[in-house]
Amino acid sequence: MADELGQSLKVVEVLLVYYSSEVKEQLERGLQRLHLKIHSIDGRAPDASELIRTNPSEVVIMDQAADDVSVTQAVRQIGQILPDSMVITMYPGREMVEIYRRGHRIGTAERLETALHSHAFYPKSLHE
């Protein structure tokens, strides 16, 4: 992929951890419009941790649709597995998202697209 000046643009890899197939489909459609490389993982899969480990991505998007899953615990676990990745959590039907690095909340964004475009502004050294 190249910009209007012909310079090569890096494609951001996104790991989508979902708990609802309906949410998965909605998010995948939205992310595909942004020309992102998407890997999707069912957060309830018995081997979810291993799948996250084998699909390292710069950005992890996690839906908060599950009543039976501790989002805080899941974010911390992902932060241990992929410490240099930014984790974005979101509730279906809400625009506001929360942003985490290394298992710690570092901010919020009005929209998912805003968080994705600004992920470069959250240095990996934050919270080290």
C-alpha positions in Angstrom: 0.0 0.0 0.0 1.3 3.5 -0.9 0.3 7.0 0.0 -0.4 9.8 -2.6 3.4 10.5 -2.9 4.1 6.8 -3.7 5.7 6.1 -0.3 5.1 2.7 1.1 2.7 2.6 4.0 2.8 0.0 6.7 -0.3 -2.1 7.1 -1.4 -2.3 10.7 -2.1 -5.8 12.0 -5.1 -6.0 14.3 -6.0 -9.0 16.5 -9.7 -9.0 17.2 -10.7 -10.9 20.3 -14.4 -11.4 20.4 -17.0 -13.0 22.6 -20.0 -12.6 20.4 -20.2 -13.7 16.7 -22.5 -10.8 16.0 -20.0 -8.3 17.4 -17.2 -10.0 15.5 -19.0 -9.5 12.2 -19.8 -5.9 12.9 -16.2 -5.1 13.9 -14.7 -7.0 11.0 -16.8 -5.0 8.5 -15.8 -1.8 10.1 -12.1 -2.7 10.3 -11.9 -3.9 6.7 -13.0 -0.4 5.5 -9.9 0.9 7.2 -7.7 -1.5 5.2 -6.3 -3.3 8.2 -4.9 -6.8 8.3 -7.3 -8.6 10.7 -6.9 -11.9 12.7 -10.0 -12.9 14.7 -9.9 -15.1 17.8 -12.9 -16.4 19.8 -12.0 -15.2 23.4 -13.8 -18.2 24.8 -11.7 -20.8 22.9 -9.8 -23.1 25.2 -6.6 -22.2 23.4 -7.3 -18.5 23.2 -4.1 -17.5 25.0 -2.0 -19.6 22.6 -3.8 -18.2 19.6 -3.1 -14.7 20.8 0.6 -15.7 21.3 0.9 -17.1 17.8 -0.9 -14.1 16.1 1.1 -11.2 17.6 -0.3 -7.8 16.4 0.4 -4.2 17.1 -3.2 -3.6 18.1 -5.6 -5.9 19.9 -9.3 -5.0 19.9 -11.4 -6.8 22.4 -15.2 -6.6 22.7 -16.7 -6.3 26.1 -19.9 -8.1 25.2 -19.3 -11.0 27.6 -21.0 -11.0 31.0 -19.0 -14.1 32.1 -15.5 -12.8 31.3 -13.4 -10.4 33.4 -12.3 -7.7 30.9 -9.7 -6.5 33.4 -8.2 -10.0 33.7 -8.3 -10.5 30.0 -6.5 -7.2 29.3 -3.8 -8.0 31.8 -3.3 -11.4 30.3 -3.0 -10.0 26.8 -0.6 -7.4 28.2 1.6 -10.2 29.5 1.5 -12.1 26.2 1.9 -9.1 23.9 3.5 -6.4 26.0 4.3 -4.1 23.1 0.7 -4.2 21.7 -1.9 -1.6 22.4 -5.2 -3.1 23.6 -8.5 -1.4 22.8 -11.6 -2.4 24.6 -15.1 -1.5 23.5 -18.7 -2.2 24.3 -21.0 -3.0 21.3 -23.2 -0.1 20.4 -21.0 2.5 22.2 -18.5 4.8 20.4 -16.2 5.4 23.4 -13.3 3.0 23.7 -10.6 2.4 26.4 -6.9 2.1 25.5 -4.4 -0.1 27.4 -0.7 -0.7 27.2 1.0 -3.5 29.2 -2.3 -4.2 31.1 -2.7 -0.6 32.3 -5.3 1.9 31.1 -3.6 4.8 29.4 -6.6 6.6 27.9 -9.8 6.7 26.0 -11.0 7.7 22.6 -14.3 8.9 21.3 -14.3 6.3 18.5 -12.5 3.2 17.5 -11.1 4.8 14.4 -9.6 7.6 16.5 -7.8 5.1 18.7 -6.5 3.2 15.8 -5.1 6.3 14.0 -3.5 7.6 17.2 -1.9 4.3 18.4 1.5 5.6 17.2 1.2 8.4 19.8 1.3 5.9 22.7 4.9 5.0 23.0 5.8 1.4 23.9 7.9 2.6 26.8 4.9 3.9 28.6 4.3 2.1 31.9 7.6 0.2 31.7 
